[in-house]
Amino acid sequence: MLEGLLAGLSTAFSVTNILIVIAGCLVGTFIGMLPGLGPMSIIAIMIPIAITIGDPSTALILLAGVYYGAVFGGSTSSILINAPGVASTVATSFDGYPLARKGQAGKALTVAAIASFAGGTIGAILLMIFAPALASVALLFHSAEYFALMVVGLSAIAAFAGTGQVCKALLMTFLGLIMATVGEGVLFNAPRFTMGVMDLQSGFGFITLAMAMFALPEAIYLVLDPNRSKTGDGDSGEITNLRITRDEAKRIAPVIGRQSLQGFFIGVLPGAGATIASFLGYAVERNIASKEEQEQFGKGSVKGVAAPESANNAAATGSFVPLLTLGIPGSGTTAILLGALIALNVSPGPRLMIDEPEIFWAVIISMYLGNLVLLVLNLPLIPYIAKVLSVPRNYLIPFILFFTLMGAYIGQNNATELLLLVGFGVCATLLRFADYPLAPLLIGFILGPLLENNFSRAMQLYDGMAFVWERPMTLALLTLALILIVLPSYRRRRARLRAAGVADGD
């Protein structure tokens, strides 16, 4: 291990590879800021460039830099214009955008940058120390465990339901699960619920749905309520409050630590990924927060920004564990990276660390350097990036609409997506007027296919529901999901009883 680490250090800290890391981080950050252009798109485009480079270490360092650069920068559009074009930054918009609307966009971007840096760095440290051991743990997860993990993810809806909104949140989750069944399933070749429309053969696009749920209603709200476009107290729109206070730093520090660890271990599991990590991170922190802090979630809580950002960046780093040590892609992005490795004549798997240690360790060490580069690049730019919100409303609305339409079209390269975007956007606006939470719908849509596919496989393998009690890990995860669902209701009921007792005492 020591010899491999030294070989990786010499490779990663060559002048060429340092410049490659900087270039990859720059490209990834810029692409991550644009709604609709996620890491999958840019990595696929850059594979020919990586192959042209020839050196597998340098090529993989470039692609990895683009990947975590895009995850790092993906929070910007979520915070500034409520347009989360990447699935893993949807949860960031829940509190990041309300902070921006209060004139604290700079603070939200600062918290996101620090949490992303910490999550990515902690993930890189854990990757270096535990990669071989965690690879064997990941192999213990079968379809039954993945089904249970998706149920845990769905239990996060309890965190997104305000007072008296639990039934509404459940209804929206079921709607998201229903929408996820449109198109061909993995286990079925026949199209489902497409109504004869060929363009729905592959189902609804995530980018289209995310834009319709968040960005398009926001543009409509800006038209209907001119005062909504003003920052802070509605004065000159000057962006202030770029720094976080000492008290805020103390509050987010344990959140970043917890969610970096949780996010990394979720990222290690093939098929889980940064999206589930970010939603679970947000849900866990909201559930364990005090009553006063819980009321701030969804209205501009710094914890609500720090939790998903540290979790998704740690998960992005953790996803390299199954990729490098098992040759198993944990997400669409790492599947593209796997294809690039094979094209470069590198065989990822248990022998990679032994046969080609300079590649394995150079990639991990470059992650340290990459996260530092991202922090140095992003922090000085925050005051300028935040000034997007000082753009006059008559320019800001077309800006949001342009990126919304562009993101939806590029996501599927299909004009039908634009019609779906407008239809879903109008429906989402009406649902917001009726005070229905939209986040549970998106959670159900994202987790629906994974839930269905793993449940079907588990049922086939065990000839029924026996996998629930025959596999202890599955039972433990389902129990955890039940606790996450029941705990918020129990805490609210206890608070009501305590309040009633105080009132009787008076």
C-alpha positions as CSV (number, residue, x, y, z in Angstrom):
1,M,0.0,0.0,0.0
2,L,2.8,2.4,0.9
3,E,4.6,1.8,-2.4
4,G,1.4,2.3,-4.3
5,L,0.7,5.5,-2.4
6,L,4.1,6.9,-3.2
7,A,3.6,6.0,-6.9
8,G,0.3,7.7,-6.9
9,L,1.8,10.8,-5.2
10,S,4.4,11.1,-7.9
11,T,1.8,10.7,-10.6
12,A,-0.8,13.0,-9.2
13,F,1.6,15.8,-8.4
14,S,3.2,15.9,-11.9
15,V,2.8,19.3,-13.5
16,T,0.7,17.9,-16.3
17,N,-1.8,16.2,-13.9
18,I,-2.0,19.2,-11.7
19,L,-3.0,21.3,-14.7
20,I,-5.4,18.6,-15.8
21,V,-7.1,18.6,-12.3
22,I,-7.5,22.4,-12.5
23,A,-8.9,22.2,-16.1
24,G,-11.3,19.3,-15.1
25,C,-12.6,21.2,-12.0
26,L,-13.1,24.4,-14.0
27,V,-15.1,22.7,-16.8
28,G,-17.1,20.6,-14.3
29,T,-18.0,23.6,-12.1
30,F,-19.1,25.6,-15.1
31,I,-21.2,22.8,-16.5
32,G,-22.6,22.0,-13.0
33,M,-23.9,25.6,-12.8
34,L,-26.0,25.3,-15.9
35,P,-29.4,23.6,-15.4
36,G,-29.7,20.5,-17.6
37,L,-26.1,20.0,-18.4
38,G,-25.1,17.4,-15.7
39,P,-21.9,15.5,-15.3
40,M,-23.2,12.6,-17.5
41,S,-23.4,14.8,-20.5
42,I,-20.1,16.5,-20.2
43,I,-18.2,13.3,-19.3
44,A,-19.7,11.5,-22.4
45,I,-18.5,14.4,-24.5
46,M,-15.0,14.4,-23.0
47,I,-14.4,10.7,-23.4
48,P,-12.8,11.1,-26.9
49,I,-10.5,13.8,-25.4
50,A,-9.5,11.4,-22.5
51,I,-8.8,8.6,-25.0
52,T,-6.6,11.0,-27.1
53,I,-4.6,11.8,-24.0
54,G,-3.5,8.1,-23.9
55,D,-2.2,8.0,-20.3
56,P,-4.9,6.2,-18.3
57,S,-4.0,8.0,-15.0
58,T,-4.2,11.5,-16.6
59,A,-7.4,10.7,-18.5
60,L,-9.1,9.3,-15.4
61,I,-8.0,12.3,-13.3
62,L,-9.5,14.6,-15.9
63,L,-12.8,12.8,-16.0
64,A,-13.0,12.5,-12.2
65,G,-12.2,16.2,-11.9
66,V,-15.1,17.0,-14.2
67,Y,-17.4,14.7,-12.3
68,Y,-16.9,16.1,-8.8
69,G,-16.5,19.6,-10.2
70,A,-20.0,19.3,-11.7
71,V,-21.4,18.0,-8.4
72,F,-19.6,20.8,-6.5
73,G,-21.0,23.5,-8.8
74,G,-24.4,22.1,-9.3
75,S,-25.8,23.9,-6.2
76,T,-25.4,27.3,-7.8
77,S,-28.5,27.2,-10.1
78,S,-30.5,25.6,-7.3
79,I,-29.7,28.4,-4.9
80,L,-29.9,31.3,-7.3
81,I,-32.8,30.6,-9.6
82,N,-34.4,27.4,-8.0
83,A,-33.5,25.4,-11.1
84,P,-31.8,22.1,-9.9
85,G,-30.7,20.6,-13.2
86,V,-28.8,17.8,-11.4
87,A,-30.8,15.3,-9.2
88,S,-28.3,15.5,-6.4
89,T,-28.8,19.3,-5.9
90,V,-32.6,19.2,-5.7
91,A,-32.5,19.1,-1.8
92,T,-30.1,22.1,-1.8
93,S,-32.8,24.3,-3.3
94,F,-35.2,23.7,-0.5
95,D,-33.3,26.1,1.8
96,G,-30.7,27.6,-0.5
97,Y,-33.3,29.4,-2.6
98,P,-35.3,30.8,0.4
99,L,-31.9,32.2,1.7
100,A,-31.3,33.8,-1.7
101,R,-34.8,35.3,-1.7
102,K,-33.9,36.9,1.7
103,G,-30.8,38.6,0.2
104,Q,-28.5,35.9,1.6
105,A,-27.4,34.3,-1.6
106,G,-23.8,34.9,-0.8
107,K,-24.1,33.1,2.5
108,A,-26.0,30.2,0.9
109,L,-23.3,29.8,-1.7
110,T,-20.5,30.0,0.9
111,V,-22.1,27.3,3.1
112,A,-22.6,25.2,0.0
113,A,-19.0,25.6,-1.0
114,I,-17.6,24.8,2.4
115,A,-19.9,21.8,2.9
116,S,-19.0,20.5,-0.6
117,F,-15.3,20.9,0.1
118,A,-15.6,19.1,3.5
119,G,-17.8,16.3,2.1
120,G,-15.5,15.7,-0.8
121,T,-12.3,15.8,1.3
122,I,-13.7,13.5,4.0
123,G,-14.9,11.2,1.3
124,A,-11.4,11.1,-0.3
125,I,-9.8,10.3,3.1
126,L,-12.3,7.5,3.7
127,L,-11.8,6.2,0.2
128,M,-8.1,6.0,0.7
129,I,-8.4,4.2,4.1
130,F,-11.4,1.9,3.6
131,A,-11.8,1.2,-0.1
132,P,-10.8,-2.5,-0.1
133,A,-12.8,-3.3,3.0
134,L,-15.9,-1.3,1.8
135,A,-15.8,-3.1,-1.5
136,S,-16.5,-6.4,0.3
137,V,-19.3,-4.8,2.3
138,A,-20.9,-3.5,-0.8
139,L,-21.0,-7.1,-2.2
140,L,-23.3,-8.1,0.8
141,F,-26.1,-5.9,-0.6
142,H,-28.4,-7.7,-2.9
143,S,-31.8,-6.8,-4.4
144,A,-33.6,-7.2,-1.1
145,E,-31.3,-4.7,0.7
146,Y,-31.5,-2.3,-2.2
147,F,-35.3,-2.4,-2.1
148,A,-35.2,-1.7,1.7
149,L,-32.7,1.1,1.1
150,M,-35.2,2.7,-1.4
151,V,-37.9,2.4,1.2
152,V,-35.6,4.3,3.6
153,G,-35.2,6.9,0.9
154,L,-39.0,7.2,0.6
155,S,-39.3,7.6,4.3
156,A,-37.6,11.0,3.9
157,I,-41.0,12.4,2.9
158,A,-41.7,12.8,6.6
159,A,-39.1,15.4,6.7
160,F,-40.6,17.4,3.8
161,A,-44.1,17.5,5.3
162,G,-45.0,20.5,7.3
163,T,-47.6,20.7,10.0
164,G,-50.8,19.0,8.8
165,Q,-49.2,18.1,5.4
166,V,-48.4,14.4,6.0
167,C,-51.3,13.2,3.9
168,K,-50.5,15.7,1.2
169,A,-46.9,14.5,1.2
170,L,-48.0,10.9,0.9
171,L,-50.3,11.7,-1.9
172,M,-47.5,13.5,-3.8
173,T,-45.1,10.6,-3.2
174,F,-47.6,8.1,-4.7
175,L,-48.1,10.5,-7.7
176,G,-44.3,10.5,-8.2
177,L,-44.2,6.6,-8.0
178,I,-47.0,6.4,-10.6
179,M,-45.2,8.8,-12.9
180,A,-42.1,6.7,-12.6
181,T,-43.9,3.7,-14.2
182,V,-44.4,5.4,-17.5
183,G,-42.3,3.9,-20.2
184,E,-40.4,0.6,-20.5
185,G,-39.4,-1.0,-17.2
186,V,-36.1,-2.9,-16.8
187,L,-37.9,-6.2,-16.3
188,F,-40.5,-5.6,-19.0
189,N,-39.9,-4.9,-22.7
190,A,-43.4,-3.7,-23.3
191,P,-44.2,0.1,-23.0
192,R,-46.5,1.0,-20.1
193,F,-48.9,3.9,-19.8
194,T,-47.5,5.7,-22.9
195,M,-51.0,6.2,-24.5
196,G,-49.4,5.3,-27.8
197,V,-47.0,8.2,-27.7
198,M,-43.6,7.0,-29.0
199,D,-41.8,9.8,-27.3
200,L,-42.9,8.5,-23.9
201,Q,-41.3,5.1,-24.6
202,S,-38.4,6.0,-22.3
203,G,-40.6,7.7,-19.7
204,F,-40.6,11.2,-18.4
205,G,-37.1,12.9,-18.1
206,F,-35.9,13.8,-14.7
207,I,-34.6,17.2,-15.9
208,T,-38.0,18.0,-17.4
209,L,-39.8,17.1,-14.2
210,A,-37.3,18.9,-11.9
211,M,-37.5,22.1,-14.0
212,A,-41.3,21.9,-14.1
213,M,-41.6,21.4,-10.3
214,F,-39.2,24.2,-9.3
215,A,-37.9,26.6,-12.0
216,L,-41.0,27.2,-14.1
217,P,-43.4,27.9,-11.2
218,E,-40.8,30.3,-9.8
219,A,-40.8,32.2,-13.1
220,I,-44.6,32.3,-13.0
221,Y,-44.5,33.5,-9.4
222,L,-42.1,36.3,-10.4
223,V,-44.6,37.5,-13.0
224,L,-47.6,37.3,-10.6
225,D,-45.7,38.9,-7.6
226,P,-43.2,41.6,-8.6
227,N,-42.0,42.1,-5.0
228,R,-40.9,38.4,-5.0
229,S,-38.0,39.3,-7.3
230,K,-36.5,41.7,-4.8
231,T,-33.8,40.6,-2.4
232,G,-33.6,41.3,1.3
233,D,-35.8,44.1,2.3
234,G,-36.5,45.0,-1.3
235,D,-33.9,47.8,-1.5
236,S,-31.3,48.1,-4.2
237,G,-30.8,44.4,-4.6
238,E,-27.2,44.7,-3.3
239,I,-26.0,41.3,-2.3
240,T,-24.6,41.4,1.2
241,N,-23.9,39.0,4.1
242,L,-21.4,36.8,2.3
243,R,-19.8,35.4,5.4
244,I,-21.2,32.9,7.9
245,T,-21.1,33.8,11.6
246,R,-19.3,31.9,14.3
247,D,-22.6,30.6,15.6
248,E,-23.7,29.4,12.2
249,A,-20.3,27.7,11.8
250,K,-20.8,25.9,15.1
251,R,-24.2,24.7,14.0
252,I,-23.2,23.4,10.6
253,A,-19.9,21.7,11.6
254,P,-21.5,18.6,13.2
255,V,-24.0,18.5,10.3
256,I,-21.2,18.4,7.7
257,G,-19.4,15.7,9.7
258,R,-22.4,13.5,10.1
259,Q,-23.6,13.8,6.5
260,S,-20.1,13.4,5.0
261,L,-19.9,10.0,6.7
262,Q,-23.4,9.0,5.9
263,G,-23.2,10.3,2.3
264,F,-19.9,8.4,1.7
265,F,-21.3,5.1,2.9
266,I,-24.4,5.5,0.8
267,G,-22.3,6.4,-2.3
268,V,-20.3,3.1,-1.8
269,L,-23.4,1.1,-2.5
270,P,-23.8,0.5,-6.2
271,G,-27.1,2.0,-7.4
272,A,-27.6,4.3,-4.4
273,G,-25.7,7.4,-5.4
274,A,-25.5,11.1,-4.5
275,T,-29.2,11.8,-5.0
276,I,-30.4,9.4,-2.3
277,A,-27.6,10.6,-0.1
278,S,-28.6,14.2,-0.4
279,F,-32.3,13.5,0.3
280,L,-31.5,11.3,3.3
281,G,-29.0,13.8,4.6
282,Y,-31.6,16.5,4.5
283,A,-34.3,14.3,6.1
284,V,-32.1,13.0,8.9
285,E,-30.9,16.5,9.9
286,R,-34.4,17.9,9.9
287,N,-35.7,15.0,12.0
288,I,-33.0,15.3,14.6
289,A,-33.1,19.1,14.8
290,S,-34.8,20.9,17.7
291,K,-38.4,22.1,17.2
292,E,-37.3,25.7,16.6
293,E,-34.7,24.6,14.0
294,Q,-37.2,22.3,12.3
295,E,-39.5,25.3,11.7
296,Q,-36.6,27.0,9.9
297,F,-36.1,24.1,7.4
298,G,-37.6,25.0,4.1
299,K,-37.5,28.7,4.9
300,G,-33.8,29.3,4.7
301,S,-31.8,27.2,7.2
302,V,-28.1,27.0,6.8
303,K,-28.3,23.4,8.1
304,G,-30.7,22.6,5.2
305,V,-28.0,23.7,2.7
306,A,-25.0,22.1,4.5
307,A,-26.6,18.7,4.9
308,P,-27.4,17.8,1.2
309,E,-24.2,19.5,-0.1
310,S,-21.8,17.6,2.2
311,A,-23.7,14.3,1.6
312,N,-23.9,14.5,-2.2
313,N,-20.2,15.4,-2.6
314,A,-19.1,12.6,-0.2
315,A,-21.3,10.2,-2.0
316,A,-19.8,11.2,-5.4
317,T,-16.4,10.3,-4.0
318,G,-17.7,7.1,-2.4
319,S,-19.1,5.9,-5.8
320,F,-15.5,5.4,-6.9
321,V,-15.2,2.5,-4.4
322,P,-17.4,0.0,-6.3
323,L,-16.1,1.4,-9.6
324,L,-12.4,1.0,-8.9
325,T,-12.4,-2.0,-6.6
326,L,-15.2,-4.1,-8.1
327,G,-15.7,-2.7,-11.6
328,I,-19.4,-2.1,-10.8
329,P,-20.8,1.3,-11.8
330,G,-22.9,2.8,-9.0
331,S,-24.7,5.4,-11.2
332,G,-25.1,6.6,-14.7
333,T,-22.1,8.8,-14.4
334,T,-19.8,6.1,-13.1
335,A,-21.1,3.7,-15.8
336,I,-19.7,6.2,-18.4
337,L,-16.5,6.4,-16.4
338,L,-16.3,2.6,-16.5
339,G,-16.7,2.7,-20.3
340,A,-13.9,5.2,-20.5
341,L,-11.6,2.9,-18.3
342,I,-12.3,0.0,-20.6
343,A,-11.6,2.1,-23.7
344,L,-8.2,3.0,-22.0
345,N,-7.4,-0.7,-21.6
346,V,-7.7,-0.5,-17.8
347,S,-9.6,-3.3,-16.1
348,P,-11.2,-2.0,-12.8
349,G,-11.7,-4.6,-10.1
350,P,-9.9,-6.2,-7.2
351,R,-6.6,-6.5,-9.0
352,L,-6.4,-2.8,-10.0
353,M,-4.8,-1.7,-6.7
354,I,-2.2,-4.5,-7.1
355,D,-1.5,-4.5,-10.8
356,E,-1.8,-0.7,-11.5
357,P,-1.4,1.1,-8.2
358,E,-0.3,4.3,-9.8
359,I,-3.7,4.7,-11.4
360,F,-5.7,3.8,-8.3
361,W,-3.8,6.0,-5.9
362,A,-3.3,8.9,-8.4
363,V,-7.1,9.2,-8.8
364,I,-7.7,9.2,-5.0
365,I,-4.9,11.7,-4.3
366,S,-6.1,14.0,-7.1
367,M,-9.4,14.2,-5.3
368,Y,-7.7,16.0,-2.4
369,L,-6.1,18.4,-4.8
370,G,-9.3,18.8,-6.8
371,N,-11.5,19.7,-3.8
372,L,-8.9,22.3,-2.7
373,V,-8.8,23.7,-6.2
374,L,-12.7,23.9,-6.3
375,L,-12.7,25.7,-3.0
376,V,-10.0,28.2,-4.0
377,L,-11.8,28.8,-7.4
378,N,-15.3,29.1,-6.0
379,L,-15.0,31.2,-2.8
380,P,-13.6,34.3,-4.5
381,L,-16.3,34.2,-7.2
382,I,-19.3,34.0,-4.8
383,P,-19.9,37.8,-4.6
384,Y,-20.0,37.9,-8.4
385,I,-22.1,34.8,-8.8
386,A,-24.6,36.0,-6.2
387,K,-25.2,39.2,-8.2
388,V,-27.3,37.2,-10.6
389,L,-30.2,38.0,-8.2
390,S,-29.6,41.8,-8.6
391,V,-30.6,41.4,-12.3
392,P,-33.8,43.3,-13.0
393,R,-37.0,41.2,-13.0
394,N,-37.7,41.8,-16.7
395,Y,-34.3,40.2,-17.5
396,L,-34.3,37.6,-14.8
397,I,-37.6,35.9,-15.9
398,P,-36.4,35.3,-19.5
399,F,-33.1,34.1,-18.1
400,I,-34.9,31.4,-15.9
401,L,-37.2,30.4,-18.8
402,F,-34.3,30.1,-21.3
403,F,-32.3,27.8,-19.0
404,T,-35.4,25.9,-18.1
405,L,-36.4,25.2,-21.7
406,M,-32.8,24.5,-22.7
407,G,-32.2,22.1,-19.8
408,A,-35.4,20.1,-20.6
409,Y,-34.6,19.9,-24.3
410,I,-31.0,18.9,-23.8
411,G,-31.9,16.3,-21.1
412,Q,-33.8,14.1,-23.7
413,N,-33.0,15.8,-27.0
414,N,-36.7,15.7,-27.7
415,A,-39.1,18.5,-28.5
416,T,-42.0,16.7,-26.7
417,E,-40.2,17.4,-23.4
418,L,-41.0,21.1,-23.9
419,L,-44.7,20.4,-24.0
420,L,-44.4,18.2,-21.0
421,L,-42.4,20.9,-19.2
422,V,-45.1,23.5,-19.7
423,G,-47.9,21.1,-18.8
424,F,-46.2,19.9,-15.6
425,G,-45.1,23.4,-14.8
426,V,-48.7,24.7,-14.8
427,C,-49.8,21.8,-12.7
428,A,-46.9,22.4,-10.2
429,T,-47.9,26.0,-9.9
430,L,-51.5,25.1,-9.1
431,L,-50.2,22.5,-6.5
432,R,-48.1,25.2,-4.9
433,F,-51.1,27.5,-4.6
434,A,-52.9,24.6,-2.9
435,D,-50.0,24.2,-0.5
436,Y,-48.9,20.8,-1.7
437,P,-45.2,19.9,-1.1
438,L,-43.5,19.1,-4.4
439,A,-40.3,17.5,-3.1
440,P,-42.1,14.2,-2.2
441,L,-43.3,13.9,-5.8
442,L,-39.7,14.2,-7.1
443,I,-38.4,11.7,-4.4
444,G,-41.0,9.2,-5.5
445,F,-40.2,9.7,-9.2
446,I,-36.4,9.2,-8.6
447,L,-36.7,6.2,-6.4
448,G,-39.6,4.6,-8.1
449,P,-37.7,2.6,-10.8
450,L,-35.1,1.4,-8.3
451,L,-37.8,0.4,-5.9
452,E,-39.8,-1.5,-8.5
453,N,-36.8,-3.3,-10.1
454,N,-35.2,-4.4,-6.8
455,F,-38.5,-5.5,-5.3
456,S,-39.3,-7.6,-8.5
457,R,-35.9,-9.3,-8.4
458,A,-36.1,-10.0,-4.7
459,M,-39.6,-11.5,-5.1
460,Q,-38.3,-13.8,-7.9
461,L,-35.2,-14.9,-6.0
462,Y,-37.1,-15.7,-2.8
463,D,-40.4,-16.8,-4.4
464,G,-42.4,-14.2,-2.4
465,M,-41.9,-11.9,0.6
466,A,-39.7,-14.2,2.6
467,F,-36.6,-12.0,1.9
468,V,-38.0,-9.5,4.5
469,W,-37.4,-11.8,7.5
470,E,-34.7,-14.1,6.0
471,R,-32.2,-11.3,5.4
472,P,-31.4,-9.4,8.7
473,M,-30.0,-6.4,6.9
474,T,-33.2,-6.0,5.0
475,L,-35.3,-6.2,8.1
476,A,-33.0,-3.6,9.9
477,L,-33.3,-1.2,7.0
478,L,-37.1,-1.5,6.9
479,T,-37.3,-1.0,10.6
480,L,-35.2,2.2,10.2
481,A,-37.6,3.4,7.5
482,L,-40.6,2.8,9.9
483,I,-38.8,4.8,12.6
484,L,-38.1,7.7,10.2
485,I,-41.8,7.8,9.3
486,V,-43.2,7.5,12.8
487,L,-40.7,9.7,14.7
488,P,-41.8,13.1,13.4
489,S,-45.5,12.3,14.1
490,Y,-44.5,11.1,17.6
491,R,-42.5,14.2,18.3
492,R,-45.3,16.5,17.1
493,R,-47.9,14.6,19.2
494,R,-45.6,14.9,22.3
495,A,-45.2,18.6,21.7
496,R,-48.9,19.1,21.5
497,L,-49.5,17.1,24.7
498,R,-46.8,19.1,26.5
499,A,-48.3,22.4,25.2
500,A,-51.8,21.2,26.4
501,G,-50.4,20.4,29.8
502,V,-48.8,23.8,30.1
503,A,-52.1,25.4,29.1
504,D,-54.0,23.4,31.7
505,G,-51.5,24.4,34.3
506,D,-52.0,28.0,33.5
